[in-house]
Amino acid sequence: MTGSRVVALGHYQPAKVLTNHDLAAMVDTSDEWITSRVGIKTRHLGGPDEPVDELAAHAAAKALAAAGLQSADIDLVLVATSTAIDRSPSMSARVAARLGMSSPAVMDINVVCSGFTHALATADHAVRAGAATRALVIGADKMGDIVDWTDRSSCVLMGDGAGAAVVVADSGPAGRPPGIGPVLWGSVPGMGDAVRIEGSPPRFAQEGQSVYRWATTQLPPIARKVCEKAGITPEDLAAVVLHQANLRIIEPVARKIGAVNAVIARDVVDSGNTSAASIPMALSKLVERGEVATGAPALLFGFGGNLSYAGQVIRCP
């Protein structure tokens, strides 16, 4: 048995930016309406020539470069996504092909907005079990492809992007905190229909008030238990990176967790809700800007579709 740690991160967003003012020309909305309700100002959207696996591969290449590794060094590729192009080949297989890999294990994980934290835990478990030594964990989604652009309640929320982490085996000195702490995960199956991607073509829909009440009342104590499992208190956290759903969820949940000394990721303002991409993308930006120090503890906590959740405390690369 050995531990694992995140040694590098990367993120990528398409060049096209859609502002609230652009949306106001498309549906009955305004910058004031959107900002006051969800806190989002802009979001990035990929074009038809920018498939999800391309976004994922860009983020992965950036993470690999930051880790000083080649694609051949990776033996496990996990992609968290709910906007895969096809049932087969998988998104992870497509990304591996784009990166020129020869024989990695490949697996897609679809837990919608909490997909990345589920995938990160899966990579950690694989390393601990001796099934992998270096893993590439990616969250990537093109939510713009599944949004009804005539529905102002949902189209104002979504954006496209990808974030990636390189996870390696770590049998560091005794007493050093684990690079990736134990996961706490679960779901509320009876309320799974509160967030849906269904139909042909698939379209996103949610019961916004149900999701809001669940997230703001039920999730903070679970997030505090994540810290407890990691052996730290919320006051010890240097960063809190929640799923970037909207500011009306992020800010009250972060406040109730009690991480009074932490930087709170608010990438949703500039990127919108990017589903599985939101946590790795937000964390990558915090690290890139130097807002969290190497080795500092960060709480990652995903939640959303299936009314699922997964969280762990990691040490920042």
FENJO-V796593 format. One record per backbone hydrogen bond with DSSP energy under -0.5 kcal/mol. NH is the residue of the N-H (numbers start at 0). CO is the residue of the C=O. If there is no record, write none. Layout:
NH_CO ; NH_CO
This chain:
2_169 ; 4_167 ; 6_4 ; 6_165 ; 7_165 ; 9_163 ; 11_161 ; 15_44 ; 17_42 ; 18_16 ; 19_40 ; 22_18 ; 23_19 ; 24_20 ; 24_21 ; 25_22 ; 26_22 ; 28_26 ; 33_29 ; 34_30 ; 35_31 ; 36_32 ; 37_33 ; 38_33 ; 38_34 ; 39_33 ; 40_268 ; 41_268 ; 42_17 ; 43_270 ; 44_15 ; 49_46 ; 53_50 ; 54_50 ; 55_51 ; 56_52 ; 57_53 ; 58_54 ; 59_55 ; 60_56 ; 61_57 ; 62_58 ; 63_59 ; 64_60 ; 65_61 ; 66_62 ; 67_63 ; 67_64 ; 68_63 ; 72_69 ; 73_70 ; 74_133 ; 75_133 ; 76_104 ; 77_135 ; 78_106 ; 79_77 ; 79_137 ; 80_78 ; 80_108 ; 93_89 ; 94_90 ; 95_91 ; 96_92 ; 97_93 ; 98_94 ; 99_96 ; 100_95 ; 104_74 ; 106_76 ; 108_78 ; 110_108 ; 113_110 ; 114_111 ; 117_113 ; 118_114 ; 119_115 ; 120_116 ; 121_117 ; 122_118 ; 123_119 ; 124_120 ; 125_121 ; 126_122 ; 127_123 ; 128_124 ; 129_126 ; 130_125 ; 131_125 ; 134_166 ; 135_75 ; 136_134 ; 136_164 ; 137_77 ; 137_135 ; 138_162 ; 139_79 ; 140_160 ; 142_140 ; 142_158 ; 144_141 ; 145_142 ; 146_142 ; 148_146 ; 150_147 ; 151_149 ; 153_150 ; 154_150 ; 155_151 ; 156_153 ; 157_153 ; 158_272 ; 159_43 ; 160_140 ; 161_11 ; 162_138 ; 163_9 ; 164_136 ; 165_7 ; 166_134 ; 166_164 ; 167_4 ; 168_132 ; 169_2 ; 175_172 ; 179_3 ; 180_312 ; 183_310 ; 185_308 ; 187_305 ; 187_306 ; 190_187 ; 191_188 ; 193_190 ; 194_191 ; 195_204 ; 197_202 ; 202_197 ; 203_145 ; 204_195 ; 206_193 ; 207_205 ; 210_206 ; 211_207 ; 212_208 ; 213_209 ; 214_210 ; 215_211 ; 216_212 ; 217_213 ; 218_213 ; 218_214 ; 221_217 ; 222_218 ; 223_219 ; 224_220 ; 225_221 ; 226_222 ; 227_223 ; 228_224 ; 229_225 ; 230_226 ; 230_227 ; 231_226 ; 235_232 ; 236_232 ; 236_233 ; 237_296 ; 238_296 ; 239_262 ; 240_298 ; 241_239 ; 242_300 ; 244_242 ; 246_37 ; 248_245 ; 249_245 ; 250_246 ; 252_248 ; 253_249 ; 254_250 ; 255_251 ; 256_252 ; 257_253 ; 258_253 ; 259_257 ; 261_258 ; 262_237 ; 264_239 ; 264_262 ; 268_265 ; 269_266 ; 270_266 ; 271_267 ; 272_156 ; 273_271 ; 276_273 ; 277_274 ; 280_276 ; 281_277 ; 282_278 ; 283_279 ; 284_280 ; 285_281 ; 286_282 ; 287_283 ; 288_284 ; 289_286 ; 290_285 ; 291_285 ; 294_315 ; 295_292 ; 297_313 ; 298_238 ; 299_297 ; 299_311 ; 300_240 ; 301_309 ; 303_307 ; 305_191 ; 306_303 ; 307_303 ; 307_304 ; 308_185 ; 309_301 ; 310_183 ; 311_299 ; 313_297 ; 313_311 ; 314_178 ; 315_295 ; 315_313
